[in-house]
Amino acid sequence: MNPQDPAPYPRLFSPFHLAGRRLRNRIVHLSMTTALSRDGQVTERHTQYFANRARGGAAMIVTEPLAMARHQIVPNKVNARDDSGLDGLKRWAAAVETEDCRLVAQVQDPGRGRHVAGRSTDAVGASALPDDLSWTVPRALSADEIRAMTDDFAAASARLKRCGFSGIEISAGHGHLFHQFLSPWSNIREDEYGGDFEGRMRFVLELIAAIRSACGRDFILGVKTPSDDGIPESIGPELAAAIAGRIAGTGTVDYLCFAQGTHHRTLDLHIPDGHFPPLPFLPLVRQLRAALPPVPVVALGRITDPAEAEAILVRGDAELVGLGRPLVTDPAWPAKAAAGRARDIRYCVSGNNCWETIIHRRPIACDNNPRVAMPDELSAPKPASRRRRVVVVGAGVAGLEAAWTAAARGHEVTLFGRSSDPGGQLRLLARLPGGEGLGSIYDWQTAAAQRAGARFELGVDAGITEVLALQPDAVVLATGSRMTWPRCLPATLEREGLVPDLRRAIRGVLGRTEAQPGAAVIFDMDGTDGVYAAAEHLRRLFAQVVVVTPRESVAQETSLVVRQGILRRFSRLGIETAVLSEPRWTDAFEADAQLQVANIYSGRRTAVEAVAFFAFATPRAPENRLLAPLRATGLEVHPVGDAKAARSVMAATAEGSAVGASL
């Protein structure tokens, strides 16, 4: 950027003050569980994650929920309930605060809420009513327990201040404990902590007062409140406005932000994916803000681009902009935006696979950032000790990640791609509903590889001759996978090529917009979100779409929040599912043949009339025909991504990065 050019995004990079503490810009890293701590203690990688985001330019970081109350003896949360972890807390705070970034800890308790299978046996809550997802029935907290919990949270907040933290955020949204107290759906108490609006507010208001009393006015205190949790008898916009107004009216909080969804069929609303429009929460934020006394507001919800963030601030929709997943994907998002290099940002694709990893207590990971929390996350890969000649076969995201990483380390890299465009099979998924953001993965990788000097040979179906002609020192095999033939279908159909797999079949209708006669049927043994995106595309063309699967439901292998969205859209679009079923043809596969759906247990059959589109999606086998011949020559060969074992985008980029870094 020319030093004389006007600064990009001037409002976004203007300073702000909370509780007398200066924020260098308006960018807030929202609370994201990292699952990087161990046995309640801060680890080096845990600190590295937060330090990387502070160095990348965020002005304030809200941590994942910490263990602050005496009942929160949970190894996966950093312990702040006593003095046993003071050294780690101090190191954590110093690593962030010395980068001119404010570190704010989150106060939260799940209460009866549970994301994973099974029910909690020791959950507490406002009332003994079942969680709407897991059906966990909590033990209702007594008034004395609520007051003791309030004291614990306040004492822990003071402890964190002594350790160098700048503030606290109370998470009273997302269906967690404080939300459960605020909602008439989950709080039917008749004591002072229930009964009416003021009673339901009491826990949160007393907690705010206790933290402020323990920590003083020079300590940031924010609250995340519900905006619309999607349950008719719970908290909608009108009640949300009253709750936020009551909290702001105390005059003791420094900022508010608003969450959607809850532990119900609406959990996916709290973390909007690619099927949502950009900035889906903003209209409701404007509505709620208009009902509030003056208090800074943090806007959040699928804000991915600096221009979007700047516009929010210029319009006066909020004072601060909250980014969660975008800063997981690229910790240098702020620094790149400030330098006028938004094109270099690795963008969040809103796939919510990061959510799936942390819900199962695996370290946070990202589809588009395979180096999360690594020491070199903000820099180029470490230079190689000696330059090697590397050939990458396959231009999907695994091959591209390996190619740019190896080239950035100084290797001479040639990448072969069968298609004329890089991206592999992900390029197809990016054209289906909800997949548009996926294109940013291979677009960024391609640009990075070209900047690093990698040579692209596209439109070349490279075989052993083409590879050996380059006399490589190492070969990365990223040739993808193929769908296997479903054995419940006649082998003659495979031999005669009469039934295509879903990838090939969907390409044949991608460009069509006019209505198609007949029904579209997908036999689903794959269970990935790409199958269901294809079904949604087919529903735009066909009056009837049926997804047939031998499993007891569709989308079983997708994350809970992704699955909720799929099931909601299927219901609204009228996409039919035939579970515990397999397809059967009445006769030879001819024009008058009839497709029937057979129950895998009873054998009972149901006909699907006028089938015009039929394809299968099945478990994929590695496409690695070059592996044995190349290894037979003595070459060093590294299969990555689906060429090693068919898995996810996250696995592909992670494996490509690891191999590129090891060469």
Secondary structure, DSSP 8 states (H G I E B T S, - for coil): --TTS--SSTTTTS-EEETTEEESSSEEE--------BTTB--HHHHHHHHHHHHTT-SEEEEEE-B-STT---TTS-B-SSGGGHHHHHHHHHHHHTTT-EEEEEE---TT---SSS--SS-EESSS---TTT----EE--HHHHHHHHHHHHHHHHHHHHTT--EEEEE--TTSHHHHHH-TTT----STTSSSHHHHHHHHHHHHHHHHHHH-TTSEEEEEEEEE-S-TTS--HHHHHHHHHHHHTTS--SEEEEEE--SSTTGGGGS--TTS-SSTTHHHHHHHHHTS-S--EEE-SS--SHHHHHHHHHHTS-SEEEESHHHHH-TTHHHHHHTT-GGG--------HHHHHHHTT----BTTBTTTT-TTTTS-----SS--EEEEE--SHHHHHHHHHHHHTT-EEEEEESSSSS-TTHHHHTTSTT-GGGHHHHHHHHHHHHHTT-EEEET----HHHHHHT--SEEEE---EEE---TTS-HHHHHTT-S-BHHHHHHTTTT--S-EEEEEEEEESS--HHHHHHHHHHHHHEEEEEEE-SSSSS-TTS-HHHHHHHHHHHHHHT-EEE-SEEEEESSSSSTT--EEEEETTT--EEEE-SEEEEEEE--EEE--TTHHHHHHTT-EEEE-GGGTS---HHHHHHHHHHHHHH-
